[in-house]
Amino acid sequence: MAVKTADVLLVGGGVMSATLGMMLSQLDPSLKIIMVERLDHVAHESTDGWNNAGTGHAGYCELNYTPQTEDGRVEIERAQDINASFEVTLQFWSYLVENNILPAPTNFINPVPHQSFVWGEKDVEFLRKRFELMSAHHLFKDMEYSEDPEVLKKWMPLAMSQRDPNQPVAATRVAYGSDVDFGSLTRHMVENLKRNPNFELLISSPVTRIKQQESGRWSVCVKEKQSKGVSTIDAGFVFLGAGGGALPLLQKSGVPERKGYGGFPVSGQWLVCTKPEVVQQHQSKAYGKAPIGAPPMSVPHLDTRIINGKPALLFGPFAGFTTKFLKKGSKLDLFGSVKGNNLAPMMSVGAKNMDLTRYLIGEAFQSHQERVNALRNFYPEAKEGDWTLAKAGQRVQIIKKDENGKGKLEFGTELVASADGSLAALLGASPGASTAVQAMVDVIERCFKERLTDSNWHSKMKTMIPSYGQSLVNDAALLKETRERTLATLKLV
């Protein structure tokens, strides 16, 4: 059995692992880093362009990030945090472009306005309140609002064509929103990492065993397809960035912090149009309000997408019920994740979320006509023959214990790290890839905190992320300075 030694082992070949690997290699090029991916190439699960929304999630258009309370108040705090996190991501990407680590930004990010679009008096009133609150904050000062059908025809021609003129409508718009091909981005980062002699990529190499040794280091067994054998990787630090596969791996690790965590898998599908005369008429990401009972990943949106350099329109996603944790996973994933320490929280969540389960099953059994009818809320003249159905990725929402020891369903992302900082796992879904850099900053701060006291590491972090250690939510001048740089560098204006 071959034994490999690494300072850092990255499990999963998606945007999270690639981002952490890139950051650590910039902080210390001498670190020996190994990335293992169970599929035959990287960025093929949640990171792939067809498996996610491709939205640079900044809180501009996603109405689920600004919930309305029962008394009518609109909460914008989560949108502020997500926007600030995406600004951190844009800073790091700008650094990589400026230093020729990434190619020209049009290879992975393109300017696409972010718009929220609603209809009906109740939702128009909600959007008006949301705009008043958000535009008053410096993060969202460039947001525009209109209830004028003539203005909306310019912003989103397809949505306004043949719409009932008596229907109240409203929209907001931020012109410098973005469409991101996270698959291309990740492949470019990994290609650059491979030029470092201290980096090694093992594809078609699923992890079969993960155990901490008495020394505190980790012994991780992987099946290598190329050698048709099993290799053991002796690693000082392990990051589980395997999307839906992170939870089972965390459970295998045996760390106490794994206890109580479970997962609720959700699948997705898109309606896709590549007809040029239709695609050219819609140049934005237009997000609406989610149906009652829908998970956050099912917020309906009509999207301009550029995947592998080719433009398309996507509408959806349509959620579905699945027991798989990964698109190329097993139908036994959900059942295999049930353990003694998470059984009670998972049963509690199951009992409290029967409406969600019924909604997901109903979504899965929709006809093509029913899906196109949903699209017609955004594009009244949509023709069934112009749209085909494509599978999106799998997401695993977090189930964890609440303060009463029962279960609750979380719809964000969560970092779980061992007490000694030698292992970290990223669980959950939205906003996911868009906040990858901030998430990996959190990993470094929690698991490499002694190295961060080194002036070289701290200085390098400030070089990669100029706002590091400061608050973009509270500092308007800092936000203005960093945003002007990133929008210009990434050609988003």
Secondary structure, DSSP 8 states (H G I E B T S, - for coil): -EEEEEEEEEES-SHHHHHHHHHHHHH-TTS-EEEE-SSSSSS-STTSGGGS--B---SSS-GGGS-B-TTS-B--HHHHHHHHHHHHHHHHHHHHHHTTSS--GGGTEEE--EEEEEESHHHHHHHHHHHHHHHTSGGGTT-EEE--HHHHHHH-HHHHTT--TTS-EEEEEETT-EEE-HHHHHHHHHHHHTTSTTEEEE-S--EEEEEE-TTS-EEEEEEETTTTEEEEEEEEEEEE--GGGHHHHHHHH--GGGTT-EEEEEEEEEEEE--HHHHTT--SEEE----TT--GGG--EEEEEEETTEEEEEEEEEEEE-S-SSTTS-TTHHHHT--TTTHHHHHHHHHHTHHHHHHHHHHHT--HHHHHHHHTTT-TT--GGG-EEEE---EEEEEEE-TTSSEEEE-SEEEEE-TTSSEEEEEE-TTGGGGHHHHHHHHHHHHSHHHHTSHHHHHHHHHHSTTTTS-TTT-HHHHHHHHHHHHHHTT--
